[in-house]
Amino acid sequence: MNAAIPFSAQLINLFAAVILLLAFAMLAQRRVLALINLFALQGLTLCLATLVAAVTTGQVHLYYSAGLTLALKVLLLPWILYRLVKRLNVKGEVEALINIPTTMLVGLVLVMIAFNVALPISELSHTITRGTLGIALAVVMLAFLMMITRQKAITQVVGFLSMENGLFLAATSATYGMPMVVELGIALDVLVGVIILGVFFFQIRDQFDSLDIRHMERLKDN
Amino acid sequence: MDFFILMLAIPLVSGALLTVVGERAWAPNLNIIASLGTFAAAAGLTIEIVANGPRFAFGEQFFIDSLNVFFVALTAFVGLTTSIFSGPYMKNEREHGRLTAPRLRLYKGMYQLFMFTMLAALTTNNLGILWVAMEAATLTTVLLVSLYRTPASLEAAWKYFILCGVGIAQALFGTILLYFAAERVLGASGNALLWTHLIDVKGQLEPTIMALSFIFLLVGYGTKVGLAPLHNWLPDAHAEGPTPVSAVLSGLLLNVALYAILRCKVLADGAIPNAFAGNLMIGFGLFTLLVAAFFLSRQKDVKRMFAYSSIEHMGLITFAFGMGGPVANFAGLLHMTMHSLTKSAIFFAVGHATQKTGTQLMADIRGLIRINPLIGWGLMLGTLAILGMPPFGVFASEFMILTHAMKYHPWATPILLLGLGVAFAAIFGKVQPMVFGETEARRLPHAPAITPVFLHLGIVLTLGLYIPPYLTRWFHEASRMLG
């Protein structure tokens, strides 16, 4: 069975596995700057996986989307986040609502669920990257978990962007990427979103003197 | 000049212009003139579509048929009246020191861009672009929700961004799965996400993938519609943002998100047997209706209460479209129109009332009818209309939904009646003392714009008494598009 998988597909599977591993590492990471590094690394791995898929299949637009990933998720977004962290003086450890080992265990369960959900779809796919669809869904779910369990606004945003990485991997693995115009649109939205959040962070800090979202639990129905 | 291009270009250009020139004395007028231009172009487009049938624009990337031109007309109309309303409202806010010139500039620029993203979402033929435009609509409104920069408004905007961001990420996954299903039939070209191409091959799309895709799309876009249990952002965003923003969020954005679900439902219905998509929507709709109805009675903030009322009505509309068929679809579309017009009218009245009394707490708002009879009557009539009292139009659409449910889904009738009954008791009991009763309140430096309130209510009343055959034909045409 293993012999039937071509080298390129194995390479893509390897990269996808690294992306999943990085998602777990992000879940376990307590420091904000290290978290941004991990996010950039995840973007880089995603870019490499897309590149291998592009070389193997000869799909021209995959080259573009690999380039887009490199520019946006490896360089531009981490740079913006770095500057935000420096300017806002976010320091110290990231407070987690649930302790890290428990979070990791919940993460494991999520990965199993993701693989089971993706199984029927992977069987229908004919791309060389189809094995990674389960991984992609798992990355999305782990990012979601990170957003739920973290209390700093900036870590929630990294979680959000990591979720986008997972979705991008899903698009590449199931269909060799979305049409170019859609991918450009998504990239634009993500970029504008991060810029707006940057503005927004300053508003939050001016108002609360902190980026801790525990201060933002006043709006309730009572 | 093409009406369609004009309709998209006017809000885009004027949004940029209003951002660049900043807050001038004539900026509110420019905002209104731009909205008027957009509305005129949308009206021209509507007449063209009703006369000549569906058309494409920009190759096949945009597609306008009787279904979406109906939403376009509604969006442009409420966009116009809200801009008229926001003129004096925002001037008063500035006089009261709640807003500064740079923030008003942000407001006007973003308002026009928000109109642009909604109109683009409604008219695009590409389901990928639909997603992009929906996300852009969230982005343009995040900074509007936090316009007052109070702790509560920042919290509301943050919740709005994160919850809708997560929701819309689910919708993206759904879109990817849809593309995956489509690619197997249509091939890996840019055309595989074009709705007009998908509709031709909907019978051949793989049912398992489509089912999964529709679940993700419904949950994702459903977050923006305000479907329970993902509705948490909605009351906060409506209560803490400026009132014109509440009016367009409630009256327009929720509709656009629901429109996105409807387009996907047509495809899912073609691919999946057993009315899977419809049943899912019936379930979500009823659950949303009940949750919202019971939360209504616990509200103290007037804008928050009417936000829950929007959730309730969105639940009812989702239920109607879930039942499907020409009658229920007709009722759903009619109810969407009535809800948009009535709810934005209510928000206009509430906006002026809260400005006069300086509070959003219902317990502190008393005797509106003495302070300003027009505002008082506007709020009272709007409330009666939204609660489904005859002869207002909401009654007609709710009646159609109820009778249709009795015939085809009798088990759902008691749930519907319970939800509507609880909502009636909750809202009427709170609005009545706000309108009548004793009060002391200040004079506003700028006379409020009452015309939009009564214009909307007048239309709702007229449509409740008599729907012109021209409009009926158009609605029938649109509900046929939904299968």
Contacts between the chains, C-beta under 8 A, distances in Angstrom:
chain1	res1	chain2	res2	distance
A	59	B	188	7.8
A	117	B	212	7.4
A	120	B	208	5.3
A	121	B	177	7.1
A	121	B	180	7.2
A	121	B	208	7.3
A	121	B	209	5.9
A	121	B	212	6.9
A	124	B	184	7.5
A	124	B	206	6.1
A	124	B	208	7.3
A	124	B	209	6.5
A	125	B	180	7.0
A	126	B	184	8.0
A	137	B	173	7.8
A	140	B	169	7.3
A	140	B	173	6.7
A	144	B	166	6.7
A	147	B	162	7.0
A	147	B	166	6.8
A	153	B	158	6.9
A	156	B	162	6.1
A	160	B	162	7.2
A	160	B	165	5.6
A	160	B	166	7.3
A	160	B	169	7.6
A	163	B	166	7.4
A	163	B	169	5.3
A	164	B	169	6.9
A	167	B	169	6.2
A	167	B	172	5.3
A	167	B	173	5.8
A	167	B	176	6.7
A	170	B	173	6.3
A	170	B	176	5.4
A	171	B	176	4.8
A	171	B	179	7.7
A	174	B	176	6.4
A	174	B	177	7.3
A	174	B	180	4.4
A	175	B	176	7.0
A	175	B	179	5.6
A	175	B	180	4.8
A	175	B	183	5.2
A	175	B	188	6.9
A	176	B	188	6.3
A	178	B	128	5.8
A	178	B	175	7.8
A	178	B	176	6.8
A	178	B	179	6.0
A	178	B	193	7.5
A	179	B	126	7.7
A	179	B	128	6.3
A	179	B	179	7.9
A	179	B	189	7.7
A	179	B	190	4.1
A	179	B	192	7.3
A	179	B	193	6.1
A	180	B	190	7.2
A	181	B	61	7.8
A	181	B	126	7.2
A	181	B	128	7.1
A	181	B	129	7.0
A	181	B	190	6.7
A	182	B	126	6.9
A	182	B	128	3.0
A	182	B	129	6.6
A	182	B	131	7.5
A	182	B	132	6.8
A	182	B	193	6.7
A	185	B	128	6.8
A	185	B	129	6.1
A	185	B	131	7.8
A	185	B	132	3.4
A	186	B	128	7.9
A	186	B	131	7.6
A	186	B	132	6.2
A	186	B	135	7.9
A	186	B	172	7.3
A	188	B	132	7.4
A	189	B	132	5.8
A	189	B	135	4.5
A	189	B	136	6.0
A	189	B	139	6.8
A	192	B	136	7.4
A	192	B	139	5.5
A	193	B	135	7.5
A	193	B	139	5.7
A	193	B	161	8.0
A	193	B	165	7.3
A	196	B	139	5.7
A	196	B	142	5.9
A	196	B	143	6.3
A	196	B	161	8.0
A	197	B	161	7.2
A	199	B	143	7.0
A	200	B	142	6.9
A	200	B	143	7.2
A	200	B	146	6.9
A	200	B	154	7.8
A	200	B	157	6.9
A	200	B	158	7.3
A	200	B	161	7.4
A	203	B	146	6.2
A	203	B	149	5.8
A	203	B	154	5.9
A	204	B	154	5.5
A	204	B	158	7.0
A	206	B	149	7.7
A	207	B	149	6.5
A	207	B	150	7.6
A	207	B	151	5.4
A	207	B	154	5.5
A	208	B	151	6.6
A	208	B	154	7.6
A	213	B	158	7.0
A	215	B	151	7.4
A	215	B	155	8.0
A	216	B	151	7.6
A	216	B	154	7.1
A	216	B	155	3.8
A	216	B	158	5.9
A	216	B	159	7.6
A	217	B	155	7.6
A	218	B	151	7.0
A	218	B	152	6.4
A	218	B	155	6.3
A	219	B	152	6.0
A	219	B	155	5.5
A	219	B	156	6.2
A	219	B	159	7.4
A	219	B	236	4.7
A	219	B	239	7.8
A	219	B	240	7.4
A	221	B	235	7.3
A	221	B	295	5.9
A	221	B	298	5.6
A	221	B	299	7.1
A	221	B	304	7.9
A	222	B	298	6.9
A	222	B	300	8.0
